[in-house]
């Protein structure tokens, strides 16, 4: 699969990866610029894949307000909450 066309590291996943690999890819894409970019329409309603709590993912990378679990969705797949991926228990984002 080709890179994202920006400053993304080759071999570091891609916009169609899953789980932690997708979360790390989106958080680092374009030197972190995608991480805080708002999702269209005010966000995607979802349930935390860690604790099950409902929340709205408002940016491409966000956390559950209850347990802090990190979730992400890549820009080409940000139109459907089914595409939100979970980084796994205990995952922390680098600042």
Buried (B, 14 or more C-beta within 10 A) or exposed (E): EEBBEEEBEEEBBBBEBEBBBBBBBBBBBBEBEBBEBEBEEEBBEBBBBBEEEEBEBEBBBBBBEEEEBBBBBBBEBBEEBEBBBBBEEEBEBEE
